[in-house]
Amino acid sequence: MAPILTTNPSLTLVPEPLTPENFAQFGTAICSPIPRDLNVAPQPSNLPPYNPAPVLANQNSALKYSPISPLIDRYANGPSGTASEARMTMFCCFPRKLRTTASPEKEVFDVRILERHPFTNQTFVPMDLSSHSKVGDGEDEPIFLVVVAPTLKGETATATNEAGETITIRDPPDLKNVKAFIAHGGQAVTYGVGTWHAPMVVLGRRRVDFVVVQHVNGVADEDCQEAAFGEGVVVDLGRKGQHGRREKGPQLWRAKL
Ligand SMILES: NC(=O)N[C@@H](O)C(=O)O
């Protein structure tokens, strides 16, 4: 069980659409650098500047942007000195349960735990998730919620562990500045090394499978640290629609590339 922080956060978050710019302090939001309807490989020099700059590849039939997101391994700084390896995992993420508030009737997601990987970054790439469904087309594509918190670097927080003992969490999450972002098919997300984040939250009617890329060394506390807390960090997902669909709220819900 994750240690429970003794602080009691109180915060209601309205999620923003995930963009490379607004997510930059937490990691990388990965989106295609080119429009969806560009179907003939252009000369890279005819494209707006992008970092990393693209080069032609695959017999000039592809534009290659590399690295599109870094792959970082800082396990050499870990206390145990245990060697790490690159690891690709699949997380099959089922839709989360939402809570409905009364007057106004809204759907909210309660964030109750954050975790971080102190020596590696971690990338979630959704599979089989379209970025294009229209409201009312019956497709109702799921989206995913990315919840992150800045790290209070050099600070400590007290928490209670499973045995009821008081323990110290170093570099704890800044619970006053948690942020929530709505991501959709066509986007992937890399949590920066040590970035506190909520376990993946899929919203919608069906499961989303993610390929997850990171480093691991098998030492539990070096691979993943957790901090739980009571009710208090709430993501406001807007008004509940007539048939359980979200009509309004995060218009984000239907954000398109
Ligand atoms: N982010 C997420 O859903 N889970 C993890 O970070 C994990 O490693 O378990």
The ligand as a Gaussian input file, in Angstrom:
#p B3LYP/6-31G(d) Opt

LIG

0 1
 N        1.486000       5.921000     -15.073000
 C        0.913000       4.758000     -14.821000
 O       -0.235000       4.522000     -15.173000
 N        1.581000       3.786000     -14.169000
 C        2.920000       3.766000     -13.885000
 O        3.660000       4.893000     -13.949000
 C        3.559000       2.511000     -13.440000
 O        4.734000       2.343000     -13.703000
 O        2.864000       1.673000     -12.825000

